[in-house]
Amino acid sequence: MNNYLIEFRFQGKAKNKIRQLIYQIDKKFSLGITGYKRSIPHITLCGSISTDNESKLIKDFIRICSETPMPYFEINGYGFFDANNVVFVDIIPSDKLDNFRWNLSKNLQPYCQLSPYDYNENFNFHATLAKDLADQKFVQIKKFVLSLKKSKFMHIVIRVTLLKNGKILKEYDFLLRKSLNQKQALDSKIYKRTMKFLKNYFNGTYDPDKKIKGISFIDRIIQTLKKFCSRLKKIRL
């Protein structure tokens, strides 16, 4: 059975800063983490997920995303799970993000097997820096992290990703208000349009209903057909 996961992936300066901290901890305490440059700092929102109904999973993922106003969260320094020796970036979710995660869980429960954490409405939002640590290493890293300057800033949830066996299956863009396939999710031109909308969001000119041209050939065909049907209707009238 395939394995699925729903997560938020950090982008831009926040991604680079968290990735660099992971590397700093790895190097200082000789953890032997490999591939940190390719790692994607993230917040797990649901999963891992097991199901034999992928089509419904995709449909529910897109529907719930489309019904959710753009969420956000606050990075609030660092935290620790003492029970299993995990060090993480502490995340304070907005009500929109908190409700979004719980809506995902409730809708997927009837036909998916989820992580035990997903069945609980109360959830510790976090981005892992180091895990599976020996007790001595955990104490050392905890002391080191507590000595760092506390980061605290707001972060917009630009996109949420549905992964299948570690690869992008679908990604929902809250600024474009569209679901993207893997090719579109990795398309730099589409990402630039997302960033343009983010800039508009912060300067107060963002219009979520504005049409986005050029996302795909299919989109252009649909837009052309809509215009043709509209003109044909006027002619008939």
Backbone as CSV, one residue per row, in Angstrom:
resi,resn,N_x,N_y,N_z,CA_x,CA_y,CA_z,C_x,C_y,C_z
1,MET,0.846,-1.200,0.000,0.000,0.000,0.000,0.881,1.249,0.000
2,ASN,0.489,2.251,-0.770,1.258,3.484,-0.864,1.161,4.301,0.422
3,ASN,2.183,5.119,0.637,2.228,5.972,1.815,2.080,7.422,1.396
4,TYR,1.194,8.147,2.073,0.924,9.553,1.742,1.218,10.426,2.959
5,LEU,1.443,11.697,2.687,1.734,12.657,3.748,1.272,14.025,3.285
6,ILE,0.716,14.808,4.197,0.336,16.181,3.884,1.171,17.102,4.759
7,GLU,1.873,18.041,4.117,2.775,18.897,4.869,2.855,20.294,4.271
8,PHE,3.305,21.226,5.100,3.667,22.564,4.633,5.170,22.600,4.487
9,ARG,5.653,23.061,3.334,7.081,23.139,3.080,7.540,24.600,3.145
10,PHE,8.493,24.866,4.020,9.042,26.219,4.121,9.692,26.610,2.805
11,GLN,9.626,27.892,2.496,10.236,28.419,1.287,10.999,29.698,1.606
12,GLY,11.869,30.091,0.691,12.581,31.352,0.836,13.553,31.390,2.003
13,LYS,13.632,32.548,2.661,14.603,32.767,3.728,14.374,31.837,4.914
14,ALA,13.103,31.566,5.233,12.803,30.697,6.376,13.342,29.289,6.130
15,LYS,13.150,28.772,4.899,13.659,27.445,4.555,15.176,27.395,4.700
16,ASN,15.857,28.400,4.174,17.318,28.422,4.222,17.833,28.537,5.653
17,LYS,17.146,29.336,6.466,17.584,29.530,7.852,17.440,28.239,8.660
18,ILE,16.300,27.555,8.496,16.083,26.301,9.228,17.039,25.218,8.739
19,ARG,17.237,25.148,7.428,18.158,24.161,6.864,19.583,24.382,7.371
20,GLN,19.988,25.653,7.456,21.328,25.976,7.953,21.474,25.598,9.425
21,LEU,20.410,25.787,10.206,20.461,25.415,11.627,20.571,23.901,11.783
22,ILE,19.860,23.159,10.941,19.972,21.691,10.958,21.419,21.277,10.708
23,TYR,22.033,21.920,9.707,23.433,21.624,9.374,24.361,22.004,10.526
24,GLN,24.109,23.151,11.154,24.949,23.613,12.259,24.906,22.626,13.422
25,ILE,23.702,22.143,13.748,23.551,21.171,14.835,24.234,19.859,14.478
26,ASP,24.068,19.438,13.232,24.674,18.187,12.767,26.196,18.251,12.869
27,LYS,26.765,19.371,12.417,28.225,19.504,12.404,28.791,19.633,13.818
28,LYS,28.133,20.421,14.647,28.640,20.684,15.998,28.591,19.443,16.886
29,PHE,27.545,18.623,16.665,27.361,17.468,17.555,27.558,16.130,16.838
30,SER,28.119,16.172,15.634,28.501,14.961,14.886,27.357,13.952,14.793
31,LEU,26.215,14.438,14.306,25.043,13.559,14.193,25.083,12.681,12.942
32,GLY,25.891,13.095,11.960,25.999,12.287,10.750,24.786,12.377,9.844
33,ILE,24.072,13.509,9.866,22.924,13.705,8.984,23.435,13.904,7.559
34,THR,22.871,13.168,6.618,23.277,13.298,5.220,22.166,13.938,4.405
35,GLY,22.565,14.604,3.342,21.585,15.169,2.418,20.846,16.374,2.949
36,TYR,21.446,17.098,3.916,20.730,18.235,4.495,20.448,19.307,3.454
37,LYS,21.354,19.434,2.446,21.162,20.458,1.413,19.941,20.178,0.555
38,ARG,19.559,18.903,0.475,18.386,18.527,-0.319,17.138,18.387,0.543
39,SER,17.320,18.466,1.849,16.181,18.312,2.741,15.277,19.537,2.648
40,ILE,14.004,19.331,2.900,13.031,20.414,2.827,12.410,20.603,4.212
41,PRO,12.819,21.633,4.953,12.200,21.891,6.263,10.687,22.016,6.099
42,HIS,9.956,21.369,6.987,8.505,21.303,6.797,7.776,21.153,8.122
43,ILE,6.456,21.323,8.049,5.554,21.044,9.168,4.600,19.952,8.698
44,THR,4.629,18.818,9.334,3.696,17.751,8.991,2.309,18.115,9.496
45,LEU,1.318,18.080,8.600,-0.059,18.429,8.954,-0.944,17.204,9.102
46,CYS,-0.624,16.143,8.371,-1.400,14.903,8.479,-0.574,13.761,7.909
47,GLY,-0.458,12.702,8.695,0.255,11.539,8.185,1.345,11.058,9.127
48,SER,1.840,9.902,8.741,1.651,9.278,7.443,0.218,8.734,7.270
49,ILE,-0.156,8.582,5.988,-1.508,8.188,5.618,-1.445,6.935,4.755
50,SER,-2.272,5.960,5.077,-2.402,4.769,4.249,-3.843,4.649,3.783
51,THR,-4.045,4.418,2.492,-5.387,4.261,1.948,-5.314,3.556,0.603
52,ASP,-6.386,2.882,0.234,-6.470,2.281,-1.099,-7.400,3.097,-2.001
53,ASN,-7.750,4.309,-1.545,-8.641,5.177,-2.317,-7.941,6.515,-2.581
54,GLU,-6.965,6.459,-3.460,-6.165,7.651,-3.751,-6.995,8.770,-4.377
55,SER,-7.903,8.401,-5.256,-8.706,9.417,-5.949,-9.539,10.230,-4.964
56,LYS,-10.090,9.571,-3.949,-10.880,10.295,-2.940,-9.969,11.147,-2.060
57,LEU,-8.790,10.643,-1.768,-7.824,11.404,-0.974,-7.473,12.707,-1.689
58,ILE,-7.193,12.621,-2.979,-6.867,13.821,-3.765,-8.055,14.784,-3.788
59,LYS,-9.230,14.227,-4.035,-10.440,15.049,-4.118,-10.697,15.778,-2.803
60,ASP,-10.597,15.072,-1.682,-10.827,15.689,-0.376,-9.743,16.717,-0.047
61,PHE,-8.509,16.406,-0.393,-7.399,17.335,-0.150,-7.644,18.663,-0.864
62,ILE,-7.982,18.603,-2.141,-8.207,19.818,-2.922,-9.442,20.565,-2.420
63,ARG,-10.492,19.828,-2.106,-11.739,20.463,-1.644,-11.519,21.211,-0.335
64,ILE,-10.885,20.570,0.621,-10.682,21.191,1.934,-9.760,22.402,1.809
65,CYS,-8.726,22.280,0.974,-7.831,23.418,0.740,-8.602,24.590,0.128
66,SER,-9.425,24.292,-0.875,-10.154,25.351,-1.577,-11.173,26.043,-0.676
67,GLU,-11.636,25.346,0.359,-12.614,25.916,1.286,-11.959,26.687,2.434
68,THR,-10.630,26.653,2.488,-9.896,27.247,3.610,-9.315,28.606,3.251
69,PRO,-9.638,29.650,4.022,-8.971,30.948,3.811,-7.478,30.772,4.065
70,MET,-6.668,31.586,3.414,-5.221,31.409,3.512,-4.745,31.439,4.965
71,PRO,-4.172,30.323,5.443,-3.749,30.262,6.843,-2.346,30.845,7.047
72,TYR,-1.984,30.987,8.292,-0.655,31.469,8.629,-0.287,30.936,10.011
73,PHE,0.962,31.163,10.409,1.403,30.734,11.741,2.525,31.649,12.196
74,GLU,2.904,31.485,13.443,4.004,32.261,14.008,5.107,31.315,14.449
75,ILE,6.327,31.605,14.039,7.491,30.888,14.559,7.842,31.496,15.904
76,ASN,7.945,30.639,16.906,8.098,31.135,18.274,9.276,30.454,18.968
77,GLY,10.466,30.628,18.395,11.648,30.047,19.025,11.729,28.547,18.836
78,TYR,12.183,27.861,19.899,12.461,26.430,19.793,11.766,25.666,20.912
79,GLY,11.594,24.371,20.676,10.938,23.526,21.672,11.515,22.121,21.657
80,PHE,11.042,21.303,22.602,11.621,19.969,22.778,10.531,18.979,23.185
81,PHE,10.620,17.786,22.639,9.818,16.671,23.118,10.740,15.810,23.969
82,ASP,10.639,15.983,25.287,11.546,15.282,26.191,11.300,13.784,26.206
83,ALA,10.083,13.361,25.911,9.751,11.936,25.978,10.476,11.112,24.914
84,ASN,10.723,11.722,23.737,11.408,10.969,22.680,12.575,11.743,22.058
85,ASN,13.130,12.698,22.818,14.377,13.373,22.439,14.332,14.004,21.045
86,VAL,13.408,14.943,20.879,13.259,15.665,19.617,13.457,17.156,19.871
87,VAL,14.197,17.806,18.972,14.422,19.247,19.033,13.728,19.862,17.815
88,PHE,13.005,20.963,18.016,12.221,21.491,16.900,12.052,23.006,16.971
89,VAL,11.622,23.568,15.846,11.188,24.961,15.787,9.741,24.997,16.239
90,ASP,9.447,25.829,17.216,8.098,25.880,17.778,7.181,26.714,16.879
91,ILE,6.002,26.175,16.603,5.041,26.817,15.709,3.739,27.101,16.459
92,ILE,3.293,28.359,16.400,1.984,28.721,16.951,1.035,28.940,15.777
93,PRO,0.081,28.035,15.573,-0.797,28.153,14.402,-1.879,29.203,14.590
94,SER,-2.296,29.809,13.496,-3.503,30.626,13.527,-4.700,29.693,13.646
95,ASP,-5.855,30.247,13.986,-7.066,29.426,14.059,-7.363,28.781,12.708
96,LYS,-7.067,29.495,11.621,-7.312,28.961,10.281,-6.468,27.718,10.019
97,LEU,-5.195,27.761,10.410,-4.321,26.606,10.205,-4.710,25.455,11.119
98,ASP,-5.043,25.781,12.362,-5.465,24.754,13.322,-6.723,24.043,12.832
99,ASN,-7.696,24.815,12.388,-8.948,24.231,11.872,-8.722,23.443,10.592
100,PHE,-7.834,23.940,9.750,-7.518,23.251,8.497,-6.962,21.853,8.758
101,ARG,-5.998,21.766,9.671,-5.405,20.461,9.998,-6.447,19.493,10.539
102,TRP,-7.309,19.991,11.428,-8.318,19.126,12.039,-9.391,18.720,11.026
103,ASN,-9.739,19.615,10.116,-10.693,19.275,9.060,-10.140,18.183,8.148
104,LEU,-8.854,18.288,7.830,-8.214,17.235,7.037,-8.333,15.889,7.750
105,SER,-7.962,15.882,9.002,-7.974,14.643,9.768,-9.372,14.037,9.847
106,LYS,-10.361,14.846,10.178,-11.735,14.342,10.325,-12.281,13.775,9.017
107,ASN,-11.939,14.412,7.909,-12.452,13.975,6.615,-11.746,12.727,6.093
108,LEU,-10.501,12.529,6.498,-9.746,11.381,6.001,-9.908,10.136,6.874
109,GLN,-10.297,10.325,8.117,-10.394,9.210,9.053,-11.282,8.052,8.578
110,PRO,-12.442,8.321,7.946,-13.330,7.211,7.577,-12.734,6.201,6.605
111,TYR,-11.763,6.603,5.774,-11.242,5.658,4.784,-9.709,5.605,4.738
112,CYS,-9.056,6.278,5.695,-7.593,6.281,5.748,-7.107,5.835,7.127
113,GLN,-5.946,5.223,7.146,-5.265,4.949,8.403,-4.253,6.060,8.613
114,LEU,-4.375,6.772,9.725,-3.558,7.950,9.972,-2.580,7.715,11.115
115,SER,-1.736,8.698,11.341,-0.850,8.667,12.500,-1.688,8.818,13.767
116,PRO,-1.263,8.229,14.876,-2.013,8.385,16.131,-2.261,9.839,16.515
117,TYR,-1.328,10.729,16.167,-1.473,12.139,16.502,-2.627,12.794,15.741
118,ASP,-2.981,12.230,14.593,-4.003,12.847,13.751,-5.418,12.670,14.289
119,TYR,-5.587,11.763,15.235,-6.917,11.520,15.796,-7.219,12.420,16.990
120,ASN,-6.266,13.275,17.310,-6.416,14.178,18.447,-6.543,15.608,17.931
121,GLU,-7.561,16.323,18.369,-7.748,17.700,17.919,-6.617,18.603,18.385
122,ASN,-6.091,18.320,19.575,-4.954,19.096,20.083,-3.679,18.577,19.428
123,PHE,-2.932,19.475,18.822,-1.779,19.063,18.017,-0.620,20.012,18.261
124,ASN,0.586,19.455,18.411,1.789,20.266,18.609,2.434,20.558,17.251
125,PHE,2.162,21.743,16.719,2.746,22.128,15.444,4.242,22.394,15.646
126,HIS,5.059,21.827,14.765,6.507,21.985,14.921,7.223,21.643,13.617
127,ALA,8.465,22.103,13.501,9.347,21.743,12.393,10.602,21.128,13.008
128,THR,10.822,19.866,12.754,11.896,19.122,13.418,13.277,19.587,12.978
129,LEU,14.161,19.755,13.970,15.570,20.073,13.720,16.457,18.850,13.913
130,ALA,16.147,18.038,14.908,16.905,16.809,15.177,16.009,15.851,15.956
131,LYS,16.118,14.556,15.660,15.281,13.567,16.330,16.069,12.275,16.545
132,ASP,15.454,11.349,17.263,16.074,10.048,17.550,17.463,10.229,18.172
133,LEU,17.554,11.157,19.112,18.841,11.480,19.724,19.110,10.623,20.957
134,ALA,20.377,10.268,21.150,20.778,9.640,22.403,20.592,10.663,23.518
135,ASP,20.383,10.164,24.733,20.066,11.057,25.851,21.104,12.163,26.033
136,GLN,22.405,11.808,25.967,23.461,12.787,26.193,23.469,13.850,25.080
137,LYS,23.304,13.408,23.849,23.257,14.336,22.721,22.063,15.281,22.853
138,PHE,20.937,14.746,23.267,19.727,15.546,23.417,19.941,16.663,24.433
139,VAL,20.562,16.341,25.565,20.831,17.336,26.606,21.771,18.413,26.073
140,GLN,22.800,18.003,25.332,23.775,18.945,24.792,23.139,19.882,23.754
141,ILE,22.367,19.297,22.845,21.740,20.092,21.785,20.672,21.013,22.369
142,LYS,19.952,20.525,23.340,18.939,21.344,24.004,19.589,22.580,24.628
143,LYS,20.719,22.396,25.295,21.430,23.512,25.916,21.914,24.491,24.853
144,PHE,22.405,23.961,23.741,22.891,24.809,22.651,21.759,25.627,22.034
145,VAL,20.657,24.993,21.740,19.525,25.673,21.102,18.958,26.759,22.017
146,LEU,18.925,26.495,23.314,18.415,27.486,24.256,19.324,28.718,24.342
147,SER,20.573,28.578,23.899,21.503,29.706,23.920,21.361,30.593,22.686
148,LEU,20.612,30.114,21.686,20.442,30.864,20.449,19.427,31.987,20.634
149,LYS,19.569,33.010,19.777,18.584,34.088,19.781,17.236,33.535,19.325
150,LYS,16.203,33.870,20.050,14.873,33.341,19.759,14.267,34.004,18.531
151,SER,13.980,33.198,17.525,13.326,33.722,16.321,11.827,33.806,16.562
152,LYS,11.233,34.911,16.108,9.795,35.080,16.283,9.262,35.956,15.156
153,PHE,8.500,35.342,14.246,7.910,36.087,13.136,6.753,35.301,12.535
154,MET,5.904,36.021,11.793,4.746,35.395,11.161,5.141,34.820,9.814
155,HIS,4.498,33.722,9.428,4.778,33.075,8.147,3.446,32.694,7.490
156,ILE,3.278,33.088,6.235,2.083,32.733,5.476,2.214,31.306,4.947
157,VAL,1.134,30.540,5.013,1.119,29.209,4.404,0.779,29.401,2.923
158,ILE,1.803,29.455,2.104,1.618,29.721,0.684,1.047,28.497,-0.026
159,ARG,1.641,27.344,0.258,1.215,26.098,-0.375,1.203,24.963,0.642
160,VAL,0.354,23.970,0.370,0.341,22.738,1.150,0.504,21.584,0.169
161,THR,1.314,20.595,0.540,1.702,19.531,-0.383,1.174,18.176,0.055
162,LEU,0.614,17.449,-0.889,0.226,16.055,-0.696,1.287,15.196,-1.366
163,LEU,1.999,14.408,-0.563,3.082,13.566,-1.065,2.629,12.113,-1.187
164,LYS,3.152,11.439,-2.187,2.938,9.996,-2.360,4.303,9.328,-2.424
165,ASN,4.611,8.515,-1.419,5.914,7.852,-1.337,7.063,8.860,-1.471
166,GLY,6.892,10.023,-0.829,7.944,11.024,-0.781,7.988,11.981,-1.963
167,LYS,7.118,11.792,-2.966,7.104,12.662,-4.141,5.801,13.440,-4.211
168,ILE,5.859,14.635,-4.796,4.677,15.486,-4.887,3.600,14.815,-5.736
169,LEU,2.426,14.635,-5.154,1.274,14.140,-5.897,0.397,15.320,-6.311
170,LYS,0.092,16.179,-5.341,-0.648,17.417,-5.588,-0.133,18.483,-4.622
171,GLU,-0.214,19.718,-5.062,0.142,20.836,-4.193,-0.912,21.921,-4.387
172,TYR,-1.422,22.443,-3.281,-2.438,23.489,-3.371,-1.798,24.832,-3.056
173,ASP,-2.038,25.789,-3.944,-1.504,27.142,-3.798,-2.616,28.046,-3.273
174,PHE,-2.456,28.555,-2.048,-3.500,29.371,-1.417,-3.586,30.774,-1.999
175,LEU,-2.547,31.213,-2.697,-2.576,32.523,-3.334,-3.197,32.444,-4.719
176,LEU,-2.813,31.436,-5.489,-3.417,31.241,-6.803,-4.789,30.603,-6.703
177,ARG,-5.092,30.023,-5.529,-6.345,29.290,-5.310,-6.503,28.197,-6.358
178,LYS,-5.419,27.424,-6.556,-5.419,26.356,-7.535,-4.647,25.156,-6.995
179,SER,-5.026,23.956,-7.457,-4.231,22.771,-7.185,-3.237,22.590,-8.329
180,LEU,-2.042,22.149,-7.999,-0.971,21.982,-8.971,-0.505,20.531,-8.982
181,ASN,-0.137,20.025,-10.156,0.491,18.715,-10.211,1.983,18.888,-9.934
182,GLN,2.732,17.798,-9.978,4.152,17.884,-9.619,4.920,18.839,-10.530
183,LYS,4.669,18.756,-11.831,5.372,19.611,-12.777,5.070,21.080,-12.519
184,GLN,3.804,21.392,-12.278,3.417,22.774,-12.009,3.976,23.266,-10.682
185,ALA,3.985,22.384,-9.666,4.484,22.758,-8.344,5.964,23.129,-8.380
186,LEU,6.712,22.530,-9.313,8.139,22.792,-9.422,8.470,23.814,-10.502
187,ASP,7.453,24.373,-11.136,7.639,25.330,-12.221,8.000,26.702,-11.651
188,SER,9.173,27.215,-12.002,9.645,28.487,-11.452,8.781,29.666,-11.903
189,LYS,8.213,29.585,-13.111,7.377,30.682,-13.611,6.084,30.788,-12.806
190,ILE,5.502,29.646,-12.490,4.290,29.646,-11.669,4.610,30.153,-10.266
191,TYR,5.766,29.731,-9.746,6.160,30.169,-8.407,6.369,31.687,-8.368
192,LYS,6.900,32.252,-9.456,7.079,33.706,-9.522,5.733,34.419,-9.459
193,ARG,4.709,33.839,-10.105,3.385,34.448,-10.036,2.835,34.374,-8.619
194,THR,3.110,33.266,-7.949,2.694,33.138,-6.551,3.356,34.220,-5.701
195,MET,4.650,34.438,-5.913,5.381,35.452,-5.155,4.872,36.859,-5.467
196,LYS,4.465,37.085,-6.710,3.891,38.380,-7.075,2.584,38.607,-6.324
197,PHE,1.770,37.555,-6.229,0.522,37.647,-5.475,0.795,37.859,-3.994
198,LEU,1.869,37.240,-3.486,2.217,37.419,-2.072,2.600,38.876,-1.810
199,LYS,3.342,39.466,-2.723,3.702,40.880,-2.601,2.446,41.745,-2.600
200,ASN,1.500,41.425,-3.491,0.234,42.153,-3.534,-0.562,41.974,-2.242
201,TYR,-0.458,40.772,-1.656,-1.159,40.475,-0.407,-0.676,41.412,0.700
202,PHE,0.629,41.620,0.763,1.191,42.452,1.818,0.974,43.944,1.569
203,ASN,0.861,44.350,0.298,0.636,45.778,0.045,-0.838,46.124,-0.132
204,GLY,-1.719,45.125,0.076,-3.150,45.378,0.081,-3.836,45.374,-1.257
205,THR,-3.149,44.907,-2.316,-3.756,44.893,-3.652,-4.056,43.478,-4.141
206,TYR,-3.928,42.493,-3.275,-4.166,41.097,-3.667,-5.644,40.853,-3.963
207,ASP,-5.918,40.249,-5.118,-7.282,39.898,-5.516,-7.338,38.410,-5.784
208,PRO,-7.867,37.612,-4.851,-7.888,36.150,-5.020,-8.745,35.684,-6.185
209,ASP,-9.624,36.547,-6.684,-10.494,36.157,-7.795,-9.918,36.544,-9.159
210,LYS,-8.744,37.191,-9.159,-8.125,37.597,-10.410,-7.694,36.368,-11.201
211,LYS,-7.959,36.377,-12.506,-7.622,35.245,-13.349,-6.106,35.170,-13.554
212,ILE,-5.590,33.965,-13.515,-4.162,33.742,-13.731,-3.977,33.105,-15.093
213,LYS,-3.234,33.779,-15.969,-3.035,33.267,-17.317,-1.731,32.493,-17.412
214,GLY,-1.748,31.474,-18.258,-0.514,30.782,-18.605,-0.087,29.697,-17.653
215,ILE,-0.923,29.304,-16.684,-0.516,28.245,-15.765,-0.376,26.916,-16.507
216,SER,-1.239,26.658,-17.439,-1.125,25.447,-18.228,-1.860,25.616,-19.546
217,PHE,-1.543,24.745,-20.492,-2.200,24.775,-21.787,-3.693,24.511,-21.628
218,ILE,-4.046,23.595,-20.729,-5.453,23.260,-20.488,-6.203,24.463,-19.963
219,ASP,-5.570,25.227,-19.058,-6.213,26.428,-18.517,-6.537,27.422,-19.634
220,ARG,-5.612,27.577,-20.573,-5.832,28.512,-21.669,-6.995,28.054,-22.554
221,ILE,-7.093,26.736,-22.770,-8.191,26.194,-23.569,-9.529,26.460,-22.885
222,ILE,-9.574,26.226,-21.566,-10.802,26.435,-20.805,-11.226,27.897,-20.858
223,GLN,-10.270,28.802,-20.680,-10.578,30.230,-20.722,-11.093,30.640,-22.099
224,THR,-10.491,30.080,-23.172,-10.921,30.392,-24.535,-12.338,29.896,-24.789
225,LEU,-12.626,28.666,-24.315,-13.964,28.096,-24.488,-15.013,28.906,-23.740
226,LYS,-14.671,29.375,-22.557,-15.610,30.178,-21.779,-15.941,31.481,-22.517
227,LYS,-14.917,32.121,-23.081,-15.138,33.347,-23.829,-15.997,33.088,-25.070
228,PHE,-15.715,31.966,-25.752,-16.477,31.616,-26.953,-17.943,31.373,-26.623
229,CYS,-18.193,30.611,-25.541,-19.571,30.311,-25.130,-20.309,31.572,-24.726
230,SER,-19.578,32.496,-24.065,-20.194,33.749,-23.647,-20.606,34.577,-24.857
231,ARG,-19.749,34.638,-25.860,-20.057,35.388,-27.080,-21.205,34.732,-27.847
232,LEU,-21.194,33.385,-27.891,-22.240,32.662,-28.599,-23.595,32.900,-27.946
233,LYS,-23.603,32.973,-26.628,-24.833,33.215,-25.894,-25.390,34.593,-26.233
234,LYS,-24.497,35.589,-26.328,-24.934,36.952,-26.666,-25.509,37.019,-28.070
235,ILE,-24.894,36.258,-28.999,-25.383,36.254,-30.376,-26.778,35.663,-30.457
236,ARG,-26.988,34.581,-29.714,-28.288,33.914,-29.707,-29.371,34.812,-29.117
237,LEU,-28.974,35.598,-28.128,-29.925,36.523,-27.510,-30.277,37.645,-28.476
